[in-house]
Amino acid sequence: MLQNFDRLKVFYHVFTEESVVGAANILHVSQSAVSQALLKLEREIHSPLFIRLHKQLVPTAAGEQLYGIVRPFMENMDGYLKNLQQAKDHPVGELRIGSPPEFGKSYLPSIVADFREQYPDVTFILKFGTPEKLLPLLRGGRVDFALVDVFLMQSTHVGSLDMYNFDPVVEEEVILACSKEYFDSKIGEDVTFASLSQQNFINYQEDLQTVKQWFRHHFAKPNVQVRNVLTVDSHEAVISAIQHNVGIGVVASHFIKDELGNNQIVHIRTSKPEIINSISLVHLQDKIPTFTEKVFERYLVDKIKNMTS
């Protein structure tokens, strides 16, 4: 192992400048210091790196090979340090964000596109999933922050939440809905437990947790058995199935504002108030966000609130 990696930096500049003098000028050290560092490096690797012809340095095969290893590191390091410095006062670099699938697919692409028009040096990686998937990614440092569906946290095993900080971003009304045709033909005015529990249901998960939570909230029935006729991992597909009279399903009302407004889809109401779900911005408690994260988070929260209001 090399005893001093600074000697690789000296070697790199001697190679690129083709002289000890040029390297000394760049490094702001004496020519003697450069020559000594180079000699020590050659002794450590047991091979000459340059042939000295008068005032000219000609790389040996070992020198060419070492330069091929050192050059990418030095150039990448230079860009890395420049980005770090720039990121202190200008958004730059990569942001890795977790989000609930349908919420993220509906809102994040357009928000990212608008943000990059202002800050084109920022790139994004979006990861979609339930809290059960996103919180371990956050804990392991594989996402910088996450938007998490608090409603789903009630039915998944996410472990201790002590290490996380939750900041509510938007509250959404979670409702049971069906098409106007299905409502008129199958339900009518009978919105009792006996009637609703016998309907055809459209679900996101095979364990039916979303529907079960709806019944737990509205009728205090903790483990209701319902007829599941379609399971599909897509909010958009659930809405489409509702419109095609497949059955009834649990959806966030802001996704179907227009359909509710023109009475294509009916909000099935009980005497209980609706479930209000919080989409929260989640960080690790001890993590200090970068300047880029802070700027994007403010932008993200403002945009989401405008889009869901």
ZIQUI-V251558 format. One record per run of one state. SS is the DSSP state (h for helix, s for strand, l for the rest). FROM is the first residue (numbers start at 1). TO is the last residue. If there is no record, write none. Layout:
SS,FROM,TO ; SS,FROM,TO
//
This chain:
l,1,5 ; h,6,17 ; l,18,19 ; h,20,27 ; l,28,30 ; h,31,45 ; l,46,49 ; s,50,53 ; l,54,55 ; s,56,59 ; l,60,60 ; h,61,86 ; l,87,92 ; s,93,99 ; l,100,100 ; h,101,118 ; l,119,121 ; s,122,128 ; l,129,130 ; h,131,139 ; l,140,144 ; s,145,149 ; h,150,153 ; l,154,163 ; s,164,179 ; h,180,187 ; l,188,192 ; h,193,196 ; l,197,199 ; s,200,203 ; l,204,208 ; h,209,219 ; l,220,226 ; s,227,231 ; l,232,234 ; h,235,243 ; l,244,247 ; s,248,252 ; h,253,261 ; l,262,264 ; s,265,268 ; l,269,274 ; s,275,284 ; l,285,290 ; h,291,308 ; l,309,309
//
